[in-house]
């Protein structure tokens, strides 16, 4: 049984490595499952046994990259607290707001792919949202619970996971509006925009103004920020 398991895992890893090379060379639109199968020296049918669609394959690659980010690992390793919650939100906002600064870079292209997915069958968006939620949602909920217990936040609604997605989508949509060469909203390069967006989200998820003021301007160690944020700084 263990041999079969290792064979399955090894084959899956070989497919992912081949797919990374194909996507890096040809992009999402220019890569086919047939070309990935050829690069992995397997049949397309065998590829489908591991990944049913190209979107599923690409979403898994992005999830692996996110899980391998040392900054995110350290951030998720922080104990649940009000401070950790603020750092999570600042990291999320910083990640998204950094993307429009380099519209031709891969992260910005993925944002466009996400939007295209939402306008069509939504498969890629759903897969990626599931990965993001499983990776970060628990840490968000635990820190929010702790903030409420400490009197730093008031409960909002019945499902903390909804607040996580409200925060995520607010930051994502703010970034989307800045993706075109001419931003669609008058955000411009306002140096206070990122802080204002963080405050807006933190108030929306129930934090008190006193708690926000206590942590919003604290320095965050660069090794606690996702790679996309630190690389764009």
C-alpha positions as CSV (number, residue, x, y, z in Angstrom):
1,X,0.0,0.0,0.0
2,X,2.8,2.4,0.9
3,X,4.5,1.8,-2.5
4,X,1.3,2.5,-4.3
5,X,0.9,5.7,-2.3
6,X,4.4,6.9,-3.0
7,X,4.0,6.1,-6.7
8,X,0.8,8.2,-6.8
9,X,2.4,11.1,-5.0
10,X,5.6,11.0,-7.2
11,X,3.5,10.9,-10.4
12,X,1.5,13.9,-9.1
13,X,4.6,15.8,-8.3
14,X,6.1,15.1,-11.8
15,X,2.9,16.4,-13.4
16,X,3.0,19.6,-11.3
17,X,6.6,20.2,-12.2
18,X,5.9,19.7,-15.9
19,X,2.9,22.0,-15.6
20,X,4.9,24.7,-13.9
21,X,7.3,24.7,-16.9
22,X,4.5,24.9,-19.4
23,X,2.6,27.7,-17.7
24,X,5.8,29.7,-17.2
25,X,6.7,29.3,-20.9
26,X,3.2,29.7,-22.5
27,X,0.9,31.2,-19.8
28,X,-2.4,29.8,-18.8
29,X,-4.2,30.4,-22.2
30,X,-1.3,29.0,-24.2
31,X,-0.9,25.8,-22.2
32,X,-3.1,22.7,-22.8
33,X,-3.5,19.5,-20.8
34,X,-2.1,17.7,-23.8
35,X,1.1,19.7,-23.7
36,X,1.5,19.2,-20.0
37,X,1.0,15.5,-20.4
38,X,3.7,15.4,-23.1
39,X,6.1,17.4,-20.9
40,X,5.4,14.9,-18.1
41,X,5.9,11.9,-20.5
42,X,2.4,10.5,-19.6
43,X,-0.9,10.2,-21.4
44,X,-3.5,12.9,-21.2
45,X,-5.9,10.3,-19.7
46,X,-3.4,9.6,-16.8
47,X,-3.1,13.3,-16.2
48,X,-6.9,13.6,-15.8
49,X,-6.8,10.9,-13.1
50,X,-4.8,13.4,-11.0
51,X,-6.2,16.7,-12.2
52,X,-9.6,16.7,-13.9
53,X,-9.1,20.1,-15.6
54,X,-6.4,22.6,-16.5
55,X,-8.0,25.0,-14.0
56,X,-7.6,22.4,-11.2
57,X,-4.0,21.9,-12.2
58,X,-3.2,25.6,-12.2
59,X,-5.0,26.3,-8.9
60,X,-3.0,23.5,-7.3
61,X,0.3,25.1,-8.5
62,X,-0.8,28.5,-7.0
63,X,-1.8,26.8,-3.8
64,X,1.6,25.1,-3.5
65,X,3.4,28.4,-4.1
66,X,1.4,30.0,-1.4
67,X,2.0,27.2,1.1
68,X,5.7,27.4,0.4
69,X,5.9,31.1,1.1
70,X,8.1,31.4,4.2
71,X,6.6,34.8,5.2
72,X,3.1,33.3,5.1
73,X,4.2,30.3,7.2
74,X,5.6,32.6,9.9
75,X,2.5,34.8,9.8
76,X,0.2,31.8,10.2
77,X,2.4,30.6,13.1
78,X,1.7,33.7,15.2
79,X,-0.5,33.0,18.2
80,X,-4.2,34.1,17.7
81,X,-4.6,37.7,18.9
82,X,-5.9,41.1,18.0
83,X,-2.4,42.0,16.8
84,X,-2.2,38.9,14.6
85,X,-5.5,39.8,13.1
86,X,-4.3,43.3,12.2
87,X,-1.1,41.8,10.7
88,X,-3.2,39.3,8.6
89,X,-5.4,42.1,7.2
90,X,-2.4,44.4,6.5
91,X,-0.6,41.5,4.8
92,X,-3.7,40.8,2.7
93,X,-4.2,44.4,1.7
94,X,-0.5,44.9,1.0
95,X,-0.5,41.8,-1.3
96,X,-3.4,42.9,-3.4
97,X,-2.4,46.6,-3.6
98,X,1.1,45.7,-4.8
99,X,-0.2,43.9,-7.9
100,X,-1.2,46.8,-10.1
101,X,2.2,48.3,-9.7
102,X,3.5,45.6,-12.1
103,X,0.7,44.8,-14.5
104,X,2.8,42.5,-16.7
105,X,4.0,40.4,-13.8
106,X,2.6,36.9,-13.2
107,X,0.6,37.9,-10.1
108,X,-1.3,40.6,-11.9
109,X,-2.0,38.2,-14.8
110,X,-3.4,35.7,-12.2
111,X,-5.8,38.4,-11.0
112,X,-7.0,38.9,-14.6
113,X,-7.5,35.1,-14.8
114,X,-9.5,35.1,-11.6
115,X,-11.8,37.8,-13.0
116,X,-12.3,36.0,-16.3
117,X,-13.1,32.8,-14.3
118,X,-15.8,34.7,-12.3
119,X,-17.3,35.9,-15.6
120,X,-17.4,32.4,-17.0
121,X,-17.8,29.0,-15.3
122,X,-16.1,30.1,-12.1
123,X,-14.2,26.8,-11.7
124,X,-10.7,28.3,-11.3
125,X,-12.0,31.0,-8.9
126,X,-13.8,28.4,-6.8
127,X,-10.8,26.1,-6.6
128,X,-8.5,28.9,-5.6
129,X,-10.9,30.4,-3.0
130,X,-11.1,26.9,-1.4
131,X,-7.3,26.7,-1.2
132,X,-7.0,30.2,0.2
133,X,-9.8,29.6,2.7
134,X,-8.3,26.4,4.0
135,X,-4.9,28.0,4.4
136,X,-5.8,31.3,6.0
137,X,-9.4,31.2,7.1
138,X,-8.7,29.3,10.3
139,X,-6.1,31.7,11.5
140,X,-8.3,34.6,10.8
141,X,-11.3,33.1,12.7
142,X,-9.1,32.2,15.7
143,X,-7.6,35.7,16.0
144,X,-11.0,37.3,15.6
145,X,-12.4,35.1,18.4
146,X,-9.5,36.1,20.6
147,X,-10.0,39.8,19.8
148,X,-13.7,39.5,20.8
149,X,-12.7,37.7,24.0
150,X,-10.3,40.5,24.8
151,X,-12.9,43.2,24.2
152,X,-11.0,44.5,21.2
153,X,-13.9,43.6,18.8
154,X,-17.6,43.1,18.7
155,X,-19.3,40.1,17.0
156,X,-20.5,40.9,13.5
157,X,-23.0,38.4,12.0
158,X,-23.1,34.7,12.6
159,X,-20.3,33.4,10.4
160,X,-16.7,34.6,10.9
161,X,-15.7,33.0,7.7
162,X,-17.9,35.4,5.8
163,X,-16.0,38.3,7.4
164,X,-12.8,36.8,6.1
165,X,-14.2,36.7,2.5
166,X,-15.6,40.2,2.8
167,X,-12.1,41.4,3.7
168,X,-10.5,39.4,0.9
169,X,-13.0,40.6,-1.7
170,X,-12.7,44.2,-0.6
171,X,-9.0,44.2,-1.0
172,X,-9.2,42.3,-4.3
173,X,-11.7,44.6,-5.9
174,X,-9.7,47.7,-4.8
175,X,-6.8,46.1,-6.7
176,X,-8.8,45.2,-9.7
177,X,-9.9,48.8,-10.2
178,X,-6.2,49.7,-10.5
179,X,-5.2,47.1,-13.0
180,X,-6.0,49.0,-16.3
181,X,-3.3,51.4,-17.5
182,X,-5.6,54.2,-16.4
183,X,-7.1,53.3,-13.0
184,X,-10.9,53.1,-13.1
185,X,-11.2,54.9,-9.7
186,X,-9.4,58.0,-8.5
187,X,-7.2,56.1,-6.0
188,X,-4.1,57.1,-7.9
189,X,-0.9,56.6,-5.9
190,X,-2.3,58.0,-2.7
191,X,0.3,57.0,0.0
192,X,-2.5,56.7,2.6
193,X,-4.7,54.4,0.5
194,X,-3.4,51.1,1.9
195,X,-3.8,52.3,5.5
196,X,-7.3,53.6,4.8
197,X,-8.4,50.3,3.3
198,X,-7.0,48.4,6.2
199,X,-8.9,50.6,8.7
200,X,-12.1,50.2,6.6
201,X,-11.8,46.4,6.7
202,X,-10.9,46.2,10.4
203,X,-13.9,48.4,11.3
204,X,-16.1,46.2,9.1
205,X,-15.0,43.0,10.9
206,X,-15.8,44.5,14.2
207,X,-12.6,45.9,15.7
208,X,-12.9,48.8,18.0
209,X,-11.2,52.1,17.1
210,X,-8.9,51.8,20.1
211,X,-7.7,48.4,19.0
212,X,-7.2,49.6,15.4
213,X,-5.2,52.6,16.6
214,X,-3.1,50.4,18.9
215,X,-1.8,48.1,16.1
216,X,-2.5,49.7,12.7
217,X,0.8,51.6,12.5
218,X,3.1,49.0,14.2
219,X,6.1,48.0,12.1
220,X,5.8,44.6,10.6
221,X,8.9,42.5,10.2
222,X,9.4,41.8,6.4
223,X,9.7,38.1,7.1
224,X,6.1,38.1,8.3
225,X,4.8,39.4,4.9
226,X,3.9,37.3,1.9
227,X,6.5,37.3,-0.9
228,X,4.4,39.3,-3.4
229,X,4.3,42.2,-0.8
230,X,7.9,42.3,0.1
231,X,9.2,41.8,-3.5
232,X,7.2,44.8,-4.7
233,X,8.5,47.1,-1.9
